[in-house]
């Protein structure tokens, strides 16, 4: 999976989101449970406003006992931020009613 991870990362650094998305999808075809590819795919999906799918990918990373610690921690941080924002939005809505 390393070539796909590296290629996706290069595209992301060049701000070529669609190319990065294509590369990570190809990587996931061959390595569907790779936590690094799932993490990259999840973050790309979030950037493409596909929140549900992105969250699902990041949750898979956090549940993988073999995921690298740094990737797992970053996935957890992103999820906490998403859920905190959602909670604040719902809190504001409840206060107005």
C-alpha positions in Angstrom: 0.0 0.0 0.0 3.0 2.4 0.4 3.0 3.6 -3.2 -0.6 4.6 -2.9 -0.1 6.2 0.4 2.8 8.3 -0.9 1.1 9.2 -4.2 -2.1 10.3 -2.3 0.0 12.4 0.1 1.9 14.1 -2.7 -1.4 14.9 -4.5 -2.8 16.3 -1.3 0.3 18.5 -0.7 -0.2 19.8 -4.3 -3.9 20.5 -3.4 -5.0 18.0 -6.2 -7.9 16.6 -4.2 -9.5 14.7 -7.1 -6.2 13.0 -8.1 -5.5 12.1 -4.4 -9.0 10.7 -4.2 -8.4 8.5 -7.3 -5.1 7.3 -6.0 -6.5 6.4 -2.6 -9.5 4.6 -4.1 -7.1 2.5 -6.2 -5.1 1.7 -3.1 -8.2 0.7 -1.2 -9.2 -1.7 -4.0 -6.1 -3.8 -3.3 -5.8 -3.0 0.4 -9.4 -2.4 1.7 -8.5 -2.6 5.4 -5.3 -0.6 5.4 -5.6 2.0 8.2 -3.4 4.6 6.4 -5.4 4.4 3.2 -8.7 4.5 5.2 -7.5 7.6 7.1 -6.5 9.4 3.9 -9.8 8.4 2.2 -11.8 9.6 5.3 -10.1 13.0 5.3 -10.6 13.4 1.6 -14.2 12.5 1.8 -14.7 15.0 4.6 -13.1 17.6 2.3 -15.5 16.6 -0.4 -18.5 17.2 1.9 -19.2 13.5 2.2 -19.3 13.5 6.0 -21.0 10.2 6.6 -18.6 8.2 4.5 -15.6 10.1 5.8 -16.6 9.5 9.4 -17.2 5.8 8.7 -13.6 5.5 7.4 -12.1 7.3 10.4 -14.1 5.2 12.8 -12.6 2.1 11.1 -9.2 3.5 11.8 -9.9 4.1 15.4 -11.2 0.6 15.9 -8.2 -1.1 14.3 -5.8 -2.3 17.0 -3.1 -2.6 14.4 -3.4 1.0 13.1 -0.3 3.1 13.6 -0.7 5.2 16.8 -0.2 8.5 15.1 -2.8 7.9 12.5 -5.2 6.4 15.0 -4.8 9.5 17.3 -5.3 11.9 14.4 -8.5 10.1 13.3 -9.8 10.3 16.9 -9.0 14.0 17.1 -10.8 14.7 13.8 -13.9 12.7 15.0 -13.9 14.5 18.3 -13.9 17.9 16.5 -16.7 16.8 14.2 -18.9 15.6 17.0 -18.1 18.6 19.2 -19.2 21.0 16.4 -22.4 18.9 15.8 -23.1 18.9 19.5 -22.7 22.7 19.7 -25.0 23.2 16.7 -27.7 21.0 18.3 -27.2 22.8 21.7 -27.8 26.1 20.0 -30.9 24.8 18.3 -32.3 23.4 21.6 -31.7 26.7 23.4 -33.7 28.6 20.7 -36.7 26.4 21.1 
